[in-house]
Amino acid sequence: MNPLLEVGGIGLTIGERTILTDVSFALAPGEIVTLIGPNGAGKTSLVRIILGLRKASSGTIKFRDKVRIGYMPQKLHIDNTLPLTVSAFLALAERDARKRDQALDKVGAGHLGQQPLYNLSGGETQRVLLARALLREPELLVLDEPVQGVDVNGQEALYQLIGQIRRESGCAILMISHDLHLVMAATDRVLCLNHHICCHGSPDAVSSDPAYRELFGVRTAPYTHHHDHEHSLHGEVKPVGDRHA
Amino acid sequence: MPEVLFMPLLAGLGVALVSGPLGAFVVWRRMAYFGDTLAHTALLGVAAGLWLSIAPGLTVIGVCLLIAIALLFLQQQQVLAADTLLGILSHVSLALGIIAMYLIPGARLDLESLLFGDLLAVSRGEVGGIWLAAAMVLALLYWLWTPLLAITVHEDLARVEGVRVGAVKTVMMLTLALVIAIAMKVVGVLLITAMMVIPAATARRFSRHPSQMAMLGSVAGTLAVAAGIAVSWFADTPVGPSIVLCAGLLFLLSLGKSGH
């Protein structure tokens, strides 16, 4: 199958600083690819170039035909002088109120519609941003640090949600993360970026790759345990695995 | 109502009407200082009109628009912090404008009326011009309401969703320039920003939606204009500053309401 997106030899130089050199990869339809790398590695710059938000110094970005892109930015700063409810925020992308409600339901935030945006918690904000990206019925979802400002349990839930969205809609997902451990289960392929692509492959392959270990330092596996129940955003107790049903 | 106040009131209301929606964007986008800088360049516009023997209203719009676009460009270069850049341009253009006017041969200008407004001397033709410009501004803001709000909330996100950010911003600058040109007569260049910021800030506490804030801002602006003209009439105070003072008092009153 033709790739959805082909990134060819992207380079970016700002003044004297080289941000990206010769970054190439392809993204297949329905594939989840995660960009990981330390702060300042050029992950966000690369994503901005792919989205057409900034120009690369060299290289090409090729999309298959016209690809509908849903974008979830890293941060949303809403000044509290702007009285904006979640629903009004989504209305900036979609006039149809029913579709807005559906998108909110899909991300498990159906109860937030009338809340002012600046009152939301980190996890709620991320879900609302994800709902806005979904309103575009994207073939490609671009997520810049989708779990930023979310506690660990919430991070896991968000990654599950992202995986579920891919299963249901079949869209390809390109996301940025700086933690491989949590993202492992949710991704097909990992690109380890530090100005250039250090290594790439399946999450397992990358985590044992010497280049990855050098970049992040060898870490012991984080403590994990299983929960016998979960909480929805409303605080109700749900059985494990029943999330966002 | 004394008949001499009819034209001034009409002129003031035209400005009050646009102060709500445009002022809301100035507040949301944190452009108060930007607006102030543009307002100061209006003096240069007046001077240009006198030099070229063109209606000053038109040259004010032209000069403000030119400076606004230059400012947008300079801010993108990020050579200086935005407020430093504005601080330099704001006062240099004010100084330049005043000097330019002193240098015009044979012109006897009432600087005070330029700086603080001269509403009571407004002519029928000027009122027509104010309402024409106000109608244009309202139409433009109505037409571009959603994309303007989208770039205010998150510019990159709006761009990815297909909003033509540069074009929308340019139209926003055009509306600012238009409003500065018409508000000059009412409150003068030094107080124009007040007419944009204060009514919108007053409306904030009573609003749950952006459009509600825009409309209530117009209401607050209208009240301030009416009250200001009345105060000026009875207490014999200068009109422009009286209007701004009334707007400020309204804002103070609004603080009494617990906010959302």
Contacts between the chains, C-beta under 8 A, distances in Angstrom:
chain1	res1	chain2	res2	distance
A	48	B	156	7.6
A	51	B	156	7.6
A	51	B	160	5.4
A	52	B	159	7.7
A	52	B	160	7.6
A	53	B	156	5.4
A	53	B	159	6.2
A	53	B	160	7.1
A	69	B	160	6.1
A	71	B	156	7.5
A	71	B	157	6.0
A	71	B	160	4.2
A	71	B	161	7.7
A	73	B	154	6.0
A	73	B	156	5.8
A	73	B	157	5.4
A	76	B	153	7.7
A	76	B	154	6.1
A	78	B	153	6.7
A	79	B	28	6.2
A	79	B	30	7.2
A	81	B	27	5.1
A	81	B	28	5.9
A	81	B	201	7.4
A	81	B	204	5.8
A	82	B	28	4.7
A	82	B	152	7.2
A	82	B	153	7.4
A	82	B	210	6.6
A	83	B	204	7.0
A	83	B	207	4.8
A	83	B	208	5.4
A	83	B	209	6.1
A	83	B	210	6.5
A	83	B	212	7.3
A	83	B	213	5.9
A	83	B	260	6.4
A	84	B	153	6.9
A	84	B	209	7.7
A	84	B	210	6.2
A	85	B	208	7.1
A	85	B	209	7.1
A	88	B	209	6.0
A	88	B	210	6.8
A	89	B	153	6.7
A	91	B	146	7.8
A	92	B	146	6.1
A	92	B	149	6.1
A	92	B	150	4.4
A	92	B	153	6.4
A	92	B	158	7.5
A	93	B	150	7.7
A	93	B	161	5.7
A	116	B	208	7.8
A	116	B	260	6.8
A	132	B	157	7.4
A	136	B	161	6.9
A	142	B	160	8.0
